[in-house]
Amino acid sequence: MTPSPCCSALDRRQFLVAGLAGGAAALAGCATPLMRGQTPEEDAPADVKTIELVGDLTRPIGLNWLKIESVALVTNLPNTGSDPPPGDARERLKTEMMTHQIREADKILASPTTSLVL
């Protein structure tokens, strides 16, 4: 015996209506503020020793102002450079130039195309 076409269409309509109503109820249920929350976690027993983490022992730094200063050599100036006067900055720059194996640092510093900058 085969089902008649009108019965299968009616069954399908009922199924679709039930599905839509169930879907709407599920969506409405998710949006209500009366949802049951998760069960609260049980507190650790008092006799269990807590683990000490790195964050418990350290503190952030860098919240204070700090001035950082250095010397540098600017090159390829259009004859607007100058020979820096004797002093700590000149000596620091000459020391830095020696670490990079630059010879004749005094001659380079005296050039009008270079200048010492802080």
C-alpha positions as a Markdown table, in Angstrom:
| # | Residue | x | y | z |
|---|---|---|---|---|
| 1 | Met | 0.0 | 0.0 | 0.0 |
| 2 | Thr | 1.4 | 3.4 | -1.0 |
| 3 | Pro | 0.6 | 6.6 | 0.8 |
| 4 | Ser | -1.6 | 9.0 | -1.1 |
| 5 | Pro | 0.1 | 12.2 | -2.3 |
| 6 | Cys | -2.2 | 14.4 | -0.1 |
| 7 | Cys | -1.1 | 12.6 | 3.1 |
| 8 | Ser | 2.6 | 12.9 | 2.4 |
| 9 | Ala | 2.2 | 16.6 | 1.6 |
| 10 | Leu | 0.3 | 17.1 | 4.9 |
| 11 | Asp | 3.0 | 15.2 | 6.8 |
| 12 | Arg | 5.7 | 17.3 | 5.2 |
| 13 | Arg | 3.8 | 20.6 | 6.1 |
| 14 | Gln | 3.4 | 19.5 | 9.7 |
| 15 | Phe | 7.1 | 18.6 | 9.9 |
| 16 | Leu | 8.1 | 22.0 | 8.5 |
| 17 | Val | 5.8 | 23.9 | 10.8 |
| 18 | Ala | 7.0 | 21.9 | 13.8 |
| 19 | Gly | 10.6 | 22.6 | 12.8 |
| 20 | Leu | 10.0 | 26.3 | 12.4 |
| 21 | Ala | 8.2 | 26.5 | 15.8 |
| 22 | Gly | 10.9 | 24.5 | 17.5 |
| 23 | Gly | 13.6 | 26.6 | 16.0 |
| 24 | Ala | 11.9 | 29.8 | 17.1 |
| 25 | Ala | 11.5 | 28.4 | 20.6 |
| 26 | Ala | 15.1 | 27.5 | 20.7 |
| 27 | Leu | 16.2 | 31.0 | 19.6 |
| 28 | Ala | 13.8 | 32.6 | 22.1 |
| 29 | Gly | 15.1 | 30.3 | 24.8 |
| 30 | Cys | 18.7 | 31.3 | 24.2 |
| 31 | Ala | 17.8 | 35.0 | 24.4 |
| 32 | Thr | 16.1 | 34.9 | 27.7 |
| 33 | Pro | 17.9 | 36.2 | 30.8 |
| 34 | Leu | 16.5 | 33.2 | 32.8 |
| 35 | Met | 19.1 | 30.8 | 31.5 |
| 36 | Arg | 20.7 | 28.6 | 34.1 |
| 37 | Gly | 24.3 | 29.5 | 34.5 |
| 38 | Gln | 27.2 | 27.1 | 34.9 |
| 39 | Thr | 27.5 | 25.4 | 38.2 |
| 40 | Pro | 30.0 | 27.2 | 40.5 |
| 41 | Glu | 33.4 | 25.7 | 40.8 |
| 42 | Glu | 34.1 | 24.1 | 44.1 |
| 43 | Asp | 36.7 | 25.9 | 46.2 |
| 44 | Ala | 40.0 | 24.1 | 46.6 |
| 45 | Pro | 40.4 | 22.3 | 49.9 |
| 46 | Ala | 42.2 | 24.3 | 52.5 |
| 47 | Asp | 45.0 | 21.8 | 52.9 |
| 48 | Val | 46.1 | 22.0 | 49.3 |
| 49 | Lys | 49.2 | 24.1 | 48.8 |
| 50 | Thr | 48.8 | 26.8 | 46.1 |
| 51 | Ile | 51.4 | 26.9 | 43.3 |
| 52 | Glu | 53.6 | 30.1 | 43.2 |
| 53 | Leu | 53.8 | 31.5 | 39.7 |
| 54 | Val | 56.3 | 33.9 | 38.1 |
| 55 | Gly | 53.6 | 36.6 | 38.0 |
| 56 | Asp | 53.3 | 36.4 | 41.8 |
| 57 | Leu | 57.0 | 37.3 | 42.2 |
| 58 | Thr | 57.5 | 39.9 | 39.5 |
| 59 | Arg | 56.3 | 43.4 | 38.9 |
| 60 | Pro | 56.1 | 45.5 | 35.7 |
| 61 | Ile | 58.8 | 48.1 | 35.1 |
| 62 | Gly | 59.1 | 50.9 | 32.6 |
| 63 | Leu | 56.4 | 53.0 | 34.2 |
| 64 | Asn | 58.9 | 55.8 | 34.9 |
| 65 | Trp | 60.3 | 58.3 | 32.5 |
| 66 | Leu | 63.8 | 57.5 | 31.2 |
| 67 | Lys | 66.0 | 59.7 | 29.0 |
| 68 | Ile | 68.1 | 57.8 | 26.4 |
| 69 | Glu | 70.8 | 59.8 | 24.7 |
| 70 | Ser | 73.5 | 58.9 | 22.1 |
| 71 | Val | 75.7 | 60.5 | 19.5 |
| 72 | Ala | 75.7 | 59.9 | 15.8 |
| 73 | Leu | 77.3 | 61.3 | 12.7 |
| 74 | Val | 75.3 | 62.8 | 9.9 |
| 75 | Thr | 76.9 | 62.7 | 6.5 |
| 76 | Asn | 76.3 | 64.1 | 2.9 |
| 77 | Leu | 75.3 | 67.5 | 4.1 |
| 78 | Pro | 75.5 | 70.4 | 1.5 |
| 79 | Asn | 78.4 | 72.1 | 3.2 |
| 80 | Thr | 76.3 | 72.9 | 6.3 |
| 81 | Gly | 78.2 | 70.6 | 8.7 |
| 82 | Ser | 80.7 | 71.8 | 11.3 |
| 83 | Asp | 83.7 | 70.5 | 13.3 |
| 84 | Pro | 82.3 | 69.6 | 16.8 |
| 85 | Pro | 84.1 | 71.3 | 19.7 |
| 86 | Pro | 86.2 | 69.2 | 22.0 |
| 87 | Gly | 84.2 | 67.5 | 24.7 |
| 88 | Asp | 82.5 | 64.3 | 25.9 |
| 89 | Ala | 80.2 | 64.0 | 22.8 |
| 90 | Arg | 83.1 | 64.2 | 20.4 |
| 91 | Glu | 85.1 | 61.6 | 22.3 |
| 92 | Arg | 82.1 | 59.2 | 22.4 |
| 93 | Leu | 81.6 | 59.6 | 18.7 |
| 94 | Lys | 85.3 | 59.0 | 18.0 |
| 95 | Thr | 85.2 | 55.9 | 20.2 |
| 96 | Glu | 82.2 | 54.6 | 18.3 |
| 97 | Met | 83.9 | 55.3 | 15.0 |
| 98 | Met | 86.9 | 53.3 | 16.1 |
| 99 | Thr | 84.7 | 50.3 | 16.9 |
| 100 | His | 83.6 | 50.4 | 13.3 |
| 101 | Gln | 87.2 | 50.6 | 12.1 |
| 102 | Ile | 86.9 | 54.1 | 10.7 |
| 103 | Arg | 90.3 | 55.7 | 10.3 |
| 104 | Glu | 91.0 | 59.5 | 10.5 |
| 105 | Ala | 88.0 | 60.2 | 12.6 |
| 106 | Asp | 89.2 | 63.8 | 13.3 |
| 107 | Lys | 89.5 | 64.5 | 9.5 |
| 108 | Ile | 85.9 | 63.2 | 9.0 |
| 109 | Leu | 84.5 | 65.2 | 11.9 |
| 110 | Ala | 86.2 | 68.4 | 10.6 |
| 111 | Ser | 84.6 | 68.0 | 7.1 |
| 112 | Pro | 81.8 | 70.6 | 6.2 |
| 113 | Thr | 79.7 | 67.7 | 4.9 |
| 114 | Thr | 79.4 | 66.0 | 8.3 |
| 115 | Ser | 78.0 | 66.9 | 11.7 |
| 116 | Leu | 77.8 | 65.4 | 15.1 |
| 117 | Val | 74.2 | 65.0 | 16.4 |
| 118 | Leu | 72.8 | 64.0 | 19.8 |
